[in-house]
Amino acid sequence: MKLYYTPGACSLAPHIVLCELGLPHELVKVDLKTHTIEGGGDFYAINPKGYVPCLELEYDQVLTEDAVILQYLAELKGDVGLLPPVGSMERWRVLEWLNFISSELHKGLGTLFNPAVTPEWRSAVLERVALRLGLVNQALKGNAFLCGRHFTIADAYLFTIVSWTGFMKIDLAPWPELAAYQLRMAERPSVQQAMREEGLLK
C-alpha cells in the first residue's frame, strides 16, 4: 500500500492507523501547493481531487477520504478492534463520531488554513467549532478514548484534526478533557511513530 500524505495534514490519521496495526506501507509525500509528489509527478494523476489522504492499493485501486480509508484499514485487521463488529451499537458510535469529525471539525478548522480568511470569518468559524469541541469534551469525561475505554479509528482522526489548533494558536484550556486527551494521544507509540516518519517529531 502507498499512502500519499502531507506532513501534519489530515492524512496523519490513516498514517497513525497503519502504524497502530503494523501494516506494511510506503509513504509518498505530496506538496499540496504545487500538487506534485516527492521525486516528481503530478498528484492529480493519482487523485483527481487533488488532496490527501490517498491510499493506493493493488490492481490500480485508489481510495480517498479519511473516513473511508480509516474504515478500510481497520477491516484489514478486524481482530484488533479499531472498528467494532458489524451490527454492534459500538460500531455505529464509532461511525457516528467519524462523520461528526469529518463534517463538523475537519471542515470547520480546515477552513482557517485559507489565506483569504478575514478576522470576522475566523471569529464566526471559531464560534461554531467551539460548540463542537464542547461536545467532544463532554464525551471524553470519564473516558480514556472517544468511544470509551478502547482506541478506535475515530481517535486517530480526532487527534489529527484537533492537533491543528496548535498551528492556529487556539487554546484548548476551555476544554480540559480534550486537552488532556491530546496529551495522552501524543504519547501513544503509533502516534509518535507516524509523526516521526512525517518529520513532525525529532
N, C-alpha and C positions, 0 to 999 in steps of 0.2 A: 504494500500500500504506500502511496505517496500522499503526504499532507502538505498542501500549499498553504503557507502561513505568512503573516506579517507579525514581527515581534510585538507582543502585548495586545494585539488585536483580538477580536472575538474567536479567532482560530486557536487561541490558547486553550479554550475549553476542550475541544476534541484532543488536543495535544496532551492535556492532563490525563484524559481518559485512556489514551493509548499507553501512557506511562503506567497508569494505575493497573491496567490489565496486562502489561508486559507484552503487548502485541508488537511484532517487528514492523518497522515503518521507516520510510525515508522522508526527510524534511526538505521542502523546496521553498526557499524564501521568495516572497513577492514584493515588489515595490509598487504600492498602490497609487503613487503619484504618476508613474510612467506606465503602469500596467505591464511591466516586464518581469520575467523571472530571473533569478540569480544565474549568471552564466550566459544570459541572453535568451531571448524568446518572447513571444507575445502571449501574455497571460490570457487574453481574450480567446486565443485559440484553444485553451484548456477549459476555461469557464467564461462563456459569453456574457455572464452577468458582471464580470469584472471585479468581483470582490471575494475575499476569503471568509470562511474556510472553504476548501475544495478538497475532496478526497478522491484520489484516482485509484480505481480498483483494477482487477484483471479484466481482460476482454474489452478494454477501452471503455469501461463503465466509469462514470464520474458522478459523485454525489455532492450536492451543495446544501446549504442551510444548516446552521448549528443544530437545531432541534432534531433534524432528521439524521445527521451524521452521528450525533450522540446516541440516538436510539440504535442505529445500525451497529455501532461499535459495541454497545452493551450486549446486544443479542449474540455477538460472536463468542462471548464467554458468559452465557446466561447464568451459569452456576455461581458466578462471583456475586451476583445480586445487585449490580449497579442500576438495574431496572427490574422491579419485582415481576412475578409471574403474570402472564396474560390472564385477564379475568379478575384479578385481585383488586380490591379498592386501593391498596398501596400503590399499585401501578398507575391507576388513574390519578392519584395525588401527585406522583412524580410528573406525569404528563401535564397535569394542570399547572404545576409550577413552571415547567419548561415553556409553556405557552405564555404564561404571565411574564416571565423574564424576557422572552423574545419581544413581546408586543409592548409591554409597559416600561421595562427598564432598558433593554438594549436599544430600542428605537428612540427612547427618550434621551438617555445620556449620549447616545451616538450623535444626536443632532448637534450637540455642543462642540463637536470636532469641526463643524463647518466654520471656516474663517469669516463667513459673512454674518455670523451671529451678532446681533446687536445686544446691548445691555438689557433692553426691555424683553427681547426674545429669550435671552438666557434666564432672566428672572421668572418668566412665565413657565419655562420648561422645568426649572428647579422647583417651583411651587408644586407642579404636578408630580414630579419624581419624588419629592419629599413625602407625599402622601403614600406612594407605593413603597418607599423604603420603610415607612412606618408599619405597613402591613407585614413586611418581611421581618422586621424587628420583633413584632408581636409573635410571629410564627416560631421564632428562634428561642423564645423564652422557655427555659427548661429543656431545650433540645440541643444536642451537640451538632446536629445537621438539620437541613431544611425540612426533611421529611421524617425527623425523629432521631433514632439512635444510629442509623446507618448512612454512610456516604453513598450518594447516588449521582447519576449524571447531572441532576439538577444542581448539585453543589458545585460541580466543575464549572457550570455555566454561570451560576450566581457569583462565585468568587471572581471569575474573569471580568464580568461586566462591572461589578462594584469596585474592582481594583482601579477602574478608570477614574474614580473620584479623586485619587491621588494626583493624577495628571491635571485634573480640573480644579484642584485646590478646594474641594468640597469636604468640609469637616464632618466626620461620621459621629461626632460627640452626641448629637441629638438621638442617635440610635445605638445605645451602648451594647445591646445584644449583637447587633450586626457588626459593630466594630470589633468585639471580642471574637466573633466568628471568623472575620477576615484574618485576624492574627493567628488563630488556630489553623485555619486552612493554609496559610502561608508556610507553616511548618510541616505540612504533610509531605512525605517523601516524593510522591508523584508530582505534586505542585512544584517542589524545589527542582526536581529533575527537568520538568518541562521549561521552567523559567531559566534554568542554567543553559539549556540547549538553545533557547532563543536569545541568549545574551542579556537577559534581564537580571541575572544574578552573577556575581563573580565566583 
